[in-house]
Amino acid sequence: MAANKAIIFSAPSGSGKTTIVKHLLSLPLNLRFSISATSRAPRPDEIDGKDYYFVSRETFERKIEENAFVEWEEVYQGSFYGTYKSEVERIWGTGKTVIFDLDVVGGVNVKNKFAEQALAVFIMPPSIEALRQRLVARCTESEEKIDSRIAKAEYELSFTPEFDVILINDVLENTLAEAEEIVKDFLEK
């Protein structure tokens, strides 16, 4: 097994990538989650340093100037997300494979950065309507915010050719099993 590998899961918001990544982390695969930084406020169930590194917009912009990120972007107006270089180096330093849960553009950027060291998996919702239903069921955002996420999802689907694998998340149990096999195959190379 080669050292310094990266596994990237990307998808439109609400497609299930976080659920899949959490499942993979629960298995004995020697994976470690790369915690992203964000300038958005935490959701009620999120913990700083576990789900994200929550920082102010000013701090995030200063880190951009310091070239501290592997990748970063303004995902939604005023909400920055990024991956600290130090986070990836810390994980690789422990001998683990880094696993990312990233938005689609961030996933493409990390794949381009790490090339053959990385496996990029796009989680596809079964349909845009199913995606809308999942976002509504979360009960975390307004209808306007959901509409914005759906519009963004339609744009993000255009990036699927840039991923190594497209995994349709229709039946969760099947998707989890398929994700396990894809990751195991990559790690054995």
Residue frames as qw, qx, qy, qz and C-alpha x, y, z in Angstrom:
[[0.000, 0.890, 0.456, 0.000, 0.00, 0.00, 0.00],
 [0.425, 0.450, -0.013, 0.785, 1.48, 3.34, -1.08],
 [0.287, -0.479, -0.445, 0.701, 1.87, 6.12, 1.46],
 [0.020, 0.382, 0.011, -0.924, 0.30, 9.55, 1.25],
 [0.006, 0.368, 0.789, 0.492, -2.92, 8.62, -0.48],
 [0.246, 0.168, 0.266, -0.917, -6.05, 10.76, -0.49],
 [0.045, 0.428, 0.878, 0.210, -9.68, 9.75, -0.92],
 [0.147, 0.092, 0.031, -0.984, -12.12, 12.47, -1.92],
 [0.092, 0.541, 0.835, 0.034, -15.89, 12.26, -1.61],
 [0.077, 0.180, -0.039, -0.980, -17.75, 15.12, -3.25],
 [0.037, 0.512, 0.834, 0.201, -21.38, 15.72, -4.01],
 [0.196, -0.552, -0.186, -0.789, -24.08, 18.35, -4.12],
 [0.207, -0.213, 0.599, -0.743, -25.30, 19.26, -0.64],
 [0.720, 0.010, 0.318, -0.617, -27.72, 16.62, 0.64],
 [0.721, 0.352, -0.524, -0.286, -26.45, 13.75, -1.52],
 [0.939, -0.332, -0.035, -0.089, -25.15, 11.72, 1.41],
 [0.608, 0.541, -0.455, 0.362, -21.40, 12.17, 1.21],
 [0.205, -0.581, 0.552, -0.563, -21.00, 12.89, 4.94],
 [0.880, -0.183, 0.255, -0.356, -22.96, 9.75, 5.84],
 [0.920, 0.331, -0.184, 0.103, -20.78, 7.68, 3.52],
 [0.339, 0.625, -0.509, 0.484, -17.53, 9.18, 4.84],
 [0.491, -0.500, 0.483, -0.525, -18.58, 8.59, 8.46],
 [0.978, -0.004, 0.093, -0.187, -19.36, 4.97, 7.60],
 [0.774, 0.473, -0.319, 0.276, -15.95, 4.47, 5.97],
 [0.028, 0.652, -0.520, 0.551, -14.22, 6.02, 8.99],
 [0.745, -0.378, 0.341, -0.431, -15.92, 3.45, 11.24],
 [0.981, 0.178, -0.073, 0.008, -14.19, 0.59, 9.37],
 [0.662, -0.555, 0.341, 0.369, -10.63, -0.68, 9.92],
 [0.700, 0.633, 0.191, 0.270, -9.29, 0.98, 6.75],
 [0.592, -0.276, -0.004, 0.757, -6.58, 3.21, 8.31],
 [0.163, 0.672, 0.345, 0.634, -8.42, 6.38, 7.25],
 [0.257, -0.462, -0.395, 0.751, -8.37, 9.74, 8.97],
 [0.195, 0.847, 0.485, 0.101, -10.85, 12.54, 8.25],
 [0.359, 0.148, 0.037, 0.921, -9.50, 15.83, 6.94],
 [0.068, -0.756, -0.520, 0.390, -11.27, 18.55, 8.87],
 [0.329, 0.574, 0.302, 0.686, -12.00, 21.52, 6.63],
 [0.144, -0.310, -0.301, 0.890, -11.95, 25.14, 7.72],
 [0.063, 0.647, 0.615, 0.445, -14.99, 27.32, 7.15],
 [0.045, 0.106, -0.197, 0.974, -16.07, 30.87, 7.81],
 [0.508, -0.430, -0.438, -0.604, -19.73, 29.92, 8.18],
 [0.464, -0.434, 0.473, -0.610, -21.37, 29.58, 11.58],
 [0.025, 0.084, -0.994, 0.064, -21.66, 26.09, 13.05],
 [0.607, -0.321, -0.497, -0.531, -24.96, 24.22, 12.86],
 [0.630, -0.587, 0.209, -0.464, -26.40, 23.22, 16.26],
 [0.972, -0.202, 0.125, -0.003, -24.92, 19.70, 16.19],
 [0.725, 0.536, -0.218, 0.374, -21.46, 20.65, 14.86],
 [0.673, -0.680, 0.040, 0.289, -18.31, 20.79, 16.97],
 [0.237, 0.906, -0.351, -0.006, -15.31, 23.01, 16.26],
 [0.113, -0.606, 0.787, -0.011, -12.22, 20.89, 15.56],
 [0.520, 0.042, 0.849, -0.081, -14.33, 17.78, 14.86],
 [0.565, 0.635, 0.525, -0.032, -16.73, 18.71, 12.07],
 [0.452, 0.763, 0.059, 0.458, -14.94, 21.85, 10.86],
 [0.429, -0.249, -0.231, 0.837, -12.45, 24.41, 12.04],
 [0.059, 0.882, 0.446, 0.142, -14.81, 27.37, 12.43],
 [0.447, -0.222, -0.021, 0.866, -12.95, 30.63, 11.87],
 [0.192, 0.769, 0.218, -0.569, -13.93, 34.20, 11.16],
 [0.662, 0.714, 0.187, 0.128, -14.00, 35.47, 7.60],
 [0.037, 0.936, -0.348, 0.043, -11.03, 37.71, 8.45],
 [0.569, -0.477, 0.666, 0.072, -9.01, 34.76, 9.73],
 [0.801, 0.321, 0.493, 0.110, -9.91, 32.71, 6.64],
 [0.481, 0.870, 0.005, 0.109, -8.84, 35.52, 4.32],
 [0.208, -0.832, 0.514, 0.007, -5.57, 35.91, 6.22],
 [0.720, -0.188, 0.661, 0.097, -4.90, 32.15, 5.81],
 [0.720, 0.633, 0.264, 0.102, -5.51, 32.54, 2.05],
 [0.197, 0.938, -0.270, 0.089, -2.86, 35.27, 1.94],
 [0.424, -0.631, 0.649, -0.029, -0.48, 33.01, 3.92],
 [0.591, 0.350, -0.660, -0.306, -0.97, 30.23, 1.32],
 [0.348, -0.286, 0.790, -0.416, -2.10, 27.90, 4.13],
 [0.783, 0.215, 0.368, -0.453, -4.62, 25.95, 2.05],
 [0.423, 0.001, 0.823, 0.380, -4.36, 22.98, -0.32],
 [0.009, -0.436, -0.624, -0.649, -7.60, 24.33, -1.79],
 [0.044, 0.439, 0.531, -0.724, -10.23, 26.88, -0.84],
 [0.007, 0.366, 0.550, 0.751, -13.24, 28.59, -2.30],
 [0.324, 0.085, 0.324, -0.885, -16.17, 30.80, -1.48],
 [0.083, 0.227, 0.960, 0.141, -18.83, 28.09, -1.74],
 [0.033, -0.802, -0.581, -0.132, -21.74, 30.39, -0.92],
 [0.126, 0.769, -0.020, 0.626, -21.65, 34.18, -0.72],
 [0.301, -0.736, 0.346, -0.498, -19.64, 35.03, 2.39],
 [0.876, -0.337, 0.320, -0.129, -19.03, 31.36, 3.30],
 [0.359, 0.663, -0.655, -0.055, -15.49, 30.17, 2.65],
 [0.953, -0.218, 0.204, -0.053, -14.37, 26.55, 2.89],
 [0.438, 0.721, -0.536, 0.041, -10.87, 25.16, 2.57],
 [0.963, -0.172, -0.142, 0.150, -8.40, 22.42, 3.41],
 [0.265, -0.881, 0.388, 0.056, -5.35, 23.36, 5.46],
 [0.622, 0.517, -0.581, 0.087, -2.05, 22.01, 4.13],
 [0.099, -0.452, 0.748, -0.476, -1.07, 21.34, 7.74],
 [0.786, -0.054, 0.356, -0.502, -4.12, 19.10, 8.19],
 [0.897, 0.371, -0.211, -0.113, -3.13, 16.83, 5.29],
 [0.393, 0.569, -0.641, 0.333, 0.51, 16.74, 6.42],
 [0.428, -0.388, 0.610, -0.543, -0.56, 15.89, 10.00],
 [0.910, 0.071, 0.206, -0.352, -2.65, 12.93, 8.81],
 [0.804, 0.479, -0.346, 0.070, 0.01, 11.61, 6.45],
 [0.079, 0.625, -0.647, 0.429, 2.53, 11.99, 9.28],
 [0.636, -0.261, 0.573, -0.446, 0.55, 9.42, 11.28],
 [0.121, -0.163, 0.942, 0.266, 0.72, 6.91, 8.41],
 [0.438, 0.476, 0.684, -0.339, -2.99, 7.18, 7.66],
 [0.212, 0.352, 0.611, 0.677, -4.82, 7.79, 4.39],
 [0.132, 0.259, 0.238, -0.927, -6.58, 11.14, 4.34],
 [0.111, 0.514, 0.811, 0.258, -10.28, 11.12, 3.47],
 [0.038, 0.085, 0.009, -0.996, -12.06, 14.30, 2.40],
 [0.157, 0.671, 0.721, -0.074, -15.72, 15.30, 2.46],
 [0.167, -0.318, 0.153, 0.921, -15.68, 18.25, 0.04],
 [0.521, 0.661, 0.206, -0.499, -17.97, 20.27, -2.15],
 [0.845, 0.435, 0.282, 0.134, -17.65, 19.45, -5.84],
 [0.400, 0.863, -0.208, 0.229, -15.26, 22.21, -6.92],
 [0.377, -0.731, 0.548, -0.154, -13.08, 21.58, -3.87],
 [0.874, -0.066, 0.481, 0.015, -13.01, 17.88, -4.74],
 [0.739, 0.635, 0.075, 0.211, -11.89, 18.60, -8.30],
 [0.089, 0.902, -0.354, 0.232, -9.19, 20.96, -6.99],
 [0.592, -0.543, 0.588, -0.091, -7.82, 18.37, -4.54],
 [0.901, 0.218, 0.363, 0.093, -7.90, 15.65, -7.21],
 [0.559, 0.790, -0.090, 0.237, -5.94, 17.90, -9.56],
 [0.190, -0.841, 0.462, -0.207, -3.46, 18.71, -6.78],
 [0.580, -0.419, 0.692, -0.095, -2.79, 15.08, -5.75],
 [0.513, 0.433, -0.590, -0.449, -3.43, 13.41, -9.15],
 [0.703, 0.082, -0.695, -0.126, -2.66, 9.66, -9.00],
 [0.137, 0.106, -0.774, 0.609, -2.29, 9.79, -5.20],
 [0.383, 0.126, 0.403, -0.822, -6.01, 10.55, -4.99],
 [0.016, 0.363, 0.897, 0.251, -9.26, 8.73, -5.64],
 [0.241, 0.090, 0.106, -0.961, -12.12, 11.13, -6.37],
 [0.009, 0.377, 0.924, 0.063, -15.65, 9.79, -5.88],
 [0.279, -0.121, -0.109, -0.946, -18.72, 11.79, -6.92],
 [0.146, 0.315, 0.877, -0.332, -21.86, 10.92, -4.98],
 [0.200, -0.157, -0.489, -0.835, -24.82, 11.35, -7.29],
 [0.468, 0.138, 0.543, -0.684, -28.33, 11.83, -5.92],
 [0.414, 0.296, 0.849, 0.140, -30.92, 9.58, -7.57],
 [0.202, 0.697, 0.487, 0.487, -32.66, 12.75, -8.86],
 [0.086, 0.334, -0.152, 0.926, -32.84, 16.48, -8.22],
 [0.591, -0.503, -0.214, -0.593, -36.29, 15.99, -6.65],
 [0.845, -0.314, -0.394, 0.179, -34.90, 13.36, -4.24],
 [0.483, 0.135, -0.282, 0.818, -32.13, 15.81, -3.37],
 [0.237, -0.470, -0.027, -0.850, -34.69, 18.54, -2.62],
 [0.774, -0.466, -0.318, -0.289, -36.62, 16.14, -0.36],
 [0.769, -0.142, -0.389, 0.487, -33.43, 15.28, 1.57],
 [0.236, 0.263, -0.186, 0.917, -32.61, 18.95, 2.09],
 [0.481, -0.497, -0.153, -0.706, -36.15, 19.71, 3.28],
 [0.842, -0.353, -0.408, -0.029, -36.03, 16.71, 5.67],
 [0.549, 0.131, -0.423, 0.709, -32.91, 18.15, 7.34],
 [0.290, -0.872, -0.389, -0.073, -35.01, 21.06, 8.68],
 [0.584, -0.421, -0.050, 0.692, -31.87, 23.21, 8.87],
 [0.207, -0.118, 0.298, 0.924, -32.44, 25.74, 6.09],
 [0.404, 0.506, 0.235, -0.725, -35.04, 28.09, 4.65],
 [0.728, 0.515, 0.452, -0.003, -36.85, 27.37, 1.38],
 [0.323, 0.923, -0.192, -0.088, -34.74, 30.12, -0.25],
 [0.257, -0.652, 0.709, 0.081, -31.50, 28.45, 0.91],
 [0.696, 0.082, 0.713, 0.017, -32.75, 25.07, -0.34],
 [0.623, 0.754, 0.196, -0.063, -33.56, 26.60, -3.75],
 [0.093, 0.881, -0.455, -0.088, -30.03, 28.03, -3.84],
 [0.472, -0.393, 0.787, 0.050, -28.53, 24.62, -3.02],
 [0.738, 0.378, 0.558, -0.026, -30.62, 22.93, -5.74],
 [0.473, 0.874, -0.077, -0.079, -29.51, 25.47, -8.34],
 [0.114, -0.748, 0.652, 0.057, -25.91, 24.88, -7.29],
 [0.676, -0.101, 0.730, -0.019, -26.40, 21.10, -7.44],
 [0.735, 0.615, 0.278, -0.058, -27.58, 21.31, -11.04],
 [0.277, 0.882, -0.382, -0.001, -24.35, 23.18, -11.88],
 [0.395, -0.578, 0.712, -0.053, -22.21, 20.73, -9.87],
 [0.863, 0.172, 0.469, -0.074, -23.49, 17.75, -11.85],
 [0.614, 0.775, -0.151, -0.021, -21.55, 19.13, -14.83],
 [0.066, -0.758, 0.643, -0.087, -18.29, 18.24, -13.03],
 [0.916, -0.152, 0.333, -0.162, -18.91, 14.47, -12.93],
 [0.853, 0.476, -0.155, 0.146, -16.47, 13.72, -15.81],
 [0.185, 0.747, -0.502, 0.394, -13.61, 15.01, -13.64],
 [0.636, -0.458, 0.512, -0.351, -14.13, 12.28, -11.01],
 [0.051, 0.328, -0.935, -0.124, -12.70, 8.75, -11.02],
 [0.092, -0.287, -0.953, 0.013, -15.95, 7.13, -9.87],
 [0.416, -0.230, -0.069, -0.877, -19.61, 8.16, -9.92],
 [0.137, -0.168, -0.940, 0.265, -21.65, 6.48, -7.20],
 [0.395, -0.426, -0.339, -0.740, -25.44, 6.89, -7.22],
 [0.019, -0.009, 0.775, -0.631, -26.80, 7.10, -3.68],
 [0.548, -0.245, -0.433, -0.672, -30.26, 5.64, -4.10],
 [0.854, -0.430, -0.269, -0.115, -30.39, 2.81, -1.53],
 [0.197, -0.858, 0.425, -0.211, -28.03, 3.79, 1.28],
 [0.810, -0.347, 0.472, 0.011, -27.02, 0.25, 2.33],
 [0.842, 0.400, 0.243, 0.267, -26.02, -0.60, -1.25],
 [0.286, 0.897, -0.153, 0.301, -24.17, 2.70, -1.62],
 [0.466, -0.754, 0.448, -0.119, -22.20, 2.09, 1.59],
 [0.880, -0.090, 0.443, 0.146, -21.19, -1.41, 0.46],
 [0.694, 0.630, 0.141, 0.318, -20.13, -0.12, -2.95],
 [0.002, 0.934, -0.266, 0.239, -18.14, 2.74, -1.37],
 [0.706, -0.541, 0.457, 0.021, -16.32, 0.22, 0.84],
 [0.870, 0.190, 0.367, 0.268, -15.29, -1.86, -2.18],
 [0.452, 0.834, 0.008, 0.315, -14.14, 1.17, -4.17],
 [0.232, -0.882, 0.366, -0.187, -12.00, 2.43, -1.28],
 [0.815, -0.340, 0.460, 0.089, -10.52, -1.01, -0.49],
 [0.809, 0.449, 0.238, 0.296, -9.55, -1.46, -4.15],
 [0.246, 0.905, -0.144, 0.317, -7.83, 1.94, -4.20],
 [0.466, -0.770, 0.414, -0.138, -5.96, 1.30, -0.96],
 [0.890, -0.131, 0.414, 0.139, -4.65, -2.05, -2.20],
 [0.678, 0.707, 0.001, 0.200, -3.02, -0.52, -5.30]]
